[in-house]
Amino acid sequence: MTNGKATSGGPTQSPSRREELLAVATKLFAARGYHGTRMDDVADVVGLNKATVYHYYASKSLILYDIYQGAAERTLAAVHDDPSWTAREALYQYTVRLLDQIAVNPEGAAVYFQEQPYITEWFTEEQVAAIREKEAQVYEHVHGLIDRGIASGEFYPCDSHVLALGYIGMTLGAYRWLRPSGRRSAKEIAAEFSTALLRGLIRDETIRVESPLGVYPDGEARLRSKNSS
């Protein structure tokens, strides 16, 4: 049963118990790897027998798919655009939301990237396609924001495809070290990342130096400049 591909979550069960199993499995997968974790391990930590665990999850791959779905949805939650934002403001807000999501569940992000090379072994083609579609939406969002800034004259011309891939990789890679109790908050790190990117893109020297994120130094009030559009 544990080697079958994920096909269905099965009948609706108690959310609290299912979520507990998912949380425990996520931590175990992050620490030991998917292949290094048995259903017995999950059962032992939760304090259930293996048969009861199978009642909630018919296979280990179903647990992995739920972890993937959750991580992908959290990443996709960072994709939001307000028409009133400039491109630089939208890129900063994307980064803040993404790092906030990673800080909330770094183990889920770790499992997502650690098991990425192997998901075709465990997921159906449809499930892999669904995950890839969510990833594509994140790329298109960042790529589109950079292109928007170039088209409006806010940003210098650049290879937006390469820059989008690089920036997404840098921000998502924060799962390796970003923790809620760390020295810097997710918002502070987002400001550092975004400033580094945007100061290389923004054409207007005053904006580039004084307000690359489109916010005042306290990070609360948005600075709306006629020169930013």
C-alpha positions as CSV (number, residue, x, y, z in Angstrom):
1,M,0.0,0.0,0.0
2,T,2.8,2.4,0.8
3,N,4.3,2.3,-2.7
4,G,1.1,3.2,-4.7
5,K,0.8,6.5,-6.4
6,A,-1.4,9.2,-4.8
7,T,-4.8,9.1,-6.3
8,S,-7.3,10.2,-3.8
9,G,-7.5,11.5,-0.2
10,G,-10.3,9.1,0.6
11,P,-13.4,9.8,2.6
12,T,-13.6,13.0,4.7
13,Q,-12.1,12.5,8.1
14,S,-11.6,14.4,11.3
15,P,-9.6,17.5,10.3
16,S,-7.7,17.7,13.6
17,R,-6.4,14.1,13.5
18,R,-5.6,14.2,9.8
19,E,-3.8,17.6,10.2
20,E,-1.8,16.1,13.1
21,L,-0.7,13.2,11.0
22,L,0.2,15.6,8.2
23,A,2.2,17.9,10.5
24,V,4.1,14.9,12.0
25,A,4.9,13.4,8.6
26,T,6.1,16.8,7.3
27,K,8.6,17.1,10.1
28,L,9.8,13.5,9.6
29,F,10.0,13.8,5.8
30,A,12.0,17.0,6.3
31,A,14.4,15.4,8.7
32,R,14.8,11.9,7.3
33,G,13.6,12.2,3.7
34,Y,10.5,10.6,2.2
35,H,12.3,7.3,1.5
36,G,13.8,7.3,5.0
37,T,10.4,7.6,6.7
38,R,8.0,4.7,7.2
39,M,4.4,4.8,8.0
40,D,5.3,3.0,11.3
41,D,7.4,6.0,12.1
42,V,4.5,8.4,11.6
43,A,2.3,6.1,13.7
44,D,4.8,5.9,16.5
45,V,5.2,9.7,16.8
46,V,1.4,10.3,16.7
47,G,0.7,7.4,19.1
48,L,-1.5,5.4,16.8
49,N,-1.2,1.9,15.4
50,K,-0.4,1.7,11.7
51,A,-3.8,0.5,10.7
52,T,-5.4,3.7,12.1
53,V,-2.9,5.8,10.2
54,Y,-4.0,4.0,7.0
55,H,-7.5,4.9,7.8
56,Y,-6.6,8.5,7.3
57,Y,-4.1,8.1,4.6
58,A,-4.2,5.0,2.4
59,S,-0.6,5.4,1.3
60,K,2.5,7.3,2.2
61,S,2.4,9.0,-1.2
62,L,-1.0,10.6,-0.3
63,I,0.7,12.2,2.7
64,L,3.4,13.6,0.4
65,Y,0.9,14.9,-2.1
66,D,-1.0,16.7,0.7
67,I,2.3,18.3,1.8
68,Y,3.0,19.3,-1.8
69,Q,-0.4,20.8,-2.3
70,G,-0.1,22.8,0.9
71,A,3.3,24.1,0.0
72,A,2.3,25.0,-3.5
73,E,-0.9,26.8,-2.3
74,R,1.2,28.8,0.3
75,T,3.6,29.9,-2.5
76,L,0.7,30.7,-4.8
77,A,-0.8,32.8,-2.0
78,A,2.1,35.2,-2.5
79,V,0.8,36.0,-6.0
80,H,-1.4,39.0,-5.7
81,D,-1.3,42.2,-7.6
82,D,-3.0,45.5,-6.8
83,P,-3.5,47.6,-9.9
84,S,-2.5,50.7,-7.9
85,W,0.9,49.3,-7.2
86,T,4.0,50.1,-9.2
87,A,6.0,47.2,-10.4
88,R,8.6,47.7,-7.7
89,E,5.9,47.8,-5.0
90,A,4.3,44.6,-6.3
91,L,7.6,42.8,-6.4
92,Y,8.3,43.8,-2.8
93,Q,4.8,42.7,-1.6
94,Y,5.2,39.4,-3.4
95,T,8.5,38.8,-1.5
96,V,7.0,39.8,1.9
97,R,4.1,37.3,1.4
98,L,6.3,34.5,0.2
99,L,8.8,34.7,3.0
100,D,6.0,35.0,5.5
101,Q,4.6,31.7,4.1
102,I,8.0,30.0,4.3
103,A,8.6,31.2,7.9
104,V,5.2,29.7,8.9
105,N,6.1,26.2,7.6
106,P,9.8,25.8,6.7
107,E,9.5,22.0,7.0
108,G,6.8,21.9,4.3
109,A,9.0,24.0,2.0
110,A,12.0,21.7,2.7
111,V,10.0,18.6,1.8
112,Y,8.8,20.2,-1.4
113,F,12.3,20.9,-2.7
114,Q,14.0,17.8,-1.3
115,E,11.6,15.5,-3.0
116,Q,11.2,17.5,-6.2
117,P,13.4,15.2,-8.4
118,Y,11.3,12.1,-7.4
119,I,7.7,13.2,-7.5
120,T,6.9,11.4,-10.8
121,E,7.6,8.1,-9.0
122,W,4.8,8.8,-6.5
123,F,2.2,11.1,-8.1
124,T,0.0,10.6,-11.1
125,E,0.6,12.5,-14.3
126,E,-2.4,14.7,-13.5
127,Q,-1.1,15.5,-10.0
128,V,2.4,16.4,-11.3
129,A,0.7,18.6,-13.9
130,A,-1.3,20.4,-11.2
131,I,1.9,21.1,-9.2
132,R,3.7,22.3,-12.3
133,E,0.8,24.6,-13.1
134,K,1.0,26.3,-9.7
135,E,4.8,26.7,-10.2
136,A,4.2,28.3,-13.6
137,Q,1.8,30.8,-12.1
138,V,4.4,32.0,-9.7
139,Y,6.9,32.4,-12.5
140,E,4.5,34.2,-14.7
141,H,3.7,36.6,-11.9
142,V,7.3,37.6,-11.2
143,H,8.2,37.6,-14.9
144,G,5.1,39.8,-15.7
145,L,6.0,42.3,-13.0
146,I,9.5,42.8,-14.3
147,D,8.2,43.1,-17.8
148,R,5.6,45.6,-16.6
149,G,8.3,47.7,-15.0
150,I,10.4,47.7,-18.2
151,A,7.4,48.6,-20.4
152,S,6.5,51.6,-18.2
153,G,10.0,52.9,-18.0
154,E,10.2,52.2,-14.3
155,F,13.0,49.6,-14.8
156,Y,16.0,49.3,-17.0
157,P,15.7,46.8,-19.8
158,C,16.9,43.4,-18.8
159,D,16.4,39.6,-19.6
160,S,13.3,39.4,-17.5
161,H,13.1,35.6,-18.0
162,V,16.5,35.0,-16.4
163,L,16.0,37.5,-13.7
164,A,12.6,36.1,-12.7
165,L,14.0,32.6,-12.5
166,G,17.0,33.8,-10.4
167,Y,14.9,35.9,-8.0
168,I,12.3,33.1,-7.5
169,G,15.2,30.7,-6.8
170,M,16.8,33.1,-4.3
171,T,13.6,33.7,-2.4
172,L,12.3,30.2,-2.3
173,G,15.8,29.0,-1.2
174,A,15.2,30.9,2.1
175,Y,13.5,27.7,3.5
176,R,17.0,26.4,4.3
177,W,17.6,29.0,7.0
178,L,14.6,31.2,7.5
179,R,13.0,30.6,10.9
180,P,10.3,32.6,12.8
181,S,12.7,32.9,15.8
182,G,15.6,34.0,13.7
183,R,17.7,37.2,14.0
184,R,15.8,38.9,11.2
185,S,12.0,38.8,10.6
186,A,10.6,37.6,7.3
187,K,9.6,41.2,6.5
188,E,13.1,42.5,7.2
189,I,14.6,39.8,5.0
190,A,12.1,40.5,2.2
191,A,13.2,44.2,2.3
192,E,16.8,43.2,2.0
193,F,16.1,40.9,-1.0
194,S,13.8,43.3,-2.7
195,T,16.1,46.3,-2.3
196,A,19.0,44.3,-3.7
197,L,17.0,43.4,-6.8
198,L,15.2,46.8,-7.3
199,R,18.2,49.0,-6.9
200,G,19.6,47.2,-10.0
201,L,16.4,47.8,-11.9
202,I,15.0,51.2,-11.1
203,R,15.9,53.9,-13.5
204,D,15.0,57.0,-11.4
205,E,18.0,57.8,-9.2
206,T,15.9,59.5,-6.5
207,I,13.5,56.6,-6.2
208,R,16.3,54.0,-6.4
209,V,18.1,55.6,-3.5
210,E,15.3,56.9,-1.3
211,S,12.3,54.5,-1.8
212,P,13.2,51.4,-3.9
213,L,10.4,49.5,-2.2
214,G,7.7,52.2,-2.5
215,V,7.5,52.5,1.3
216,Y,8.7,54.9,3.9
217,P,11.6,53.8,6.1
218,D,9.2,52.5,8.8
219,G,7.8,50.1,6.2
220,E,4.2,51.1,6.9
221,A,3.1,54.1,4.7
222,R,3.4,53.8,1.0
223,L,5.3,56.5,-0.8
224,R,3.4,57.5,-3.9
225,S,5.7,59.4,-6.3
226,K,4.7,60.8,-9.7
227,N,8.1,59.8,-10.9
228,S,7.5,56.1,-10.2
229,S,5.1,55.6,-13.1
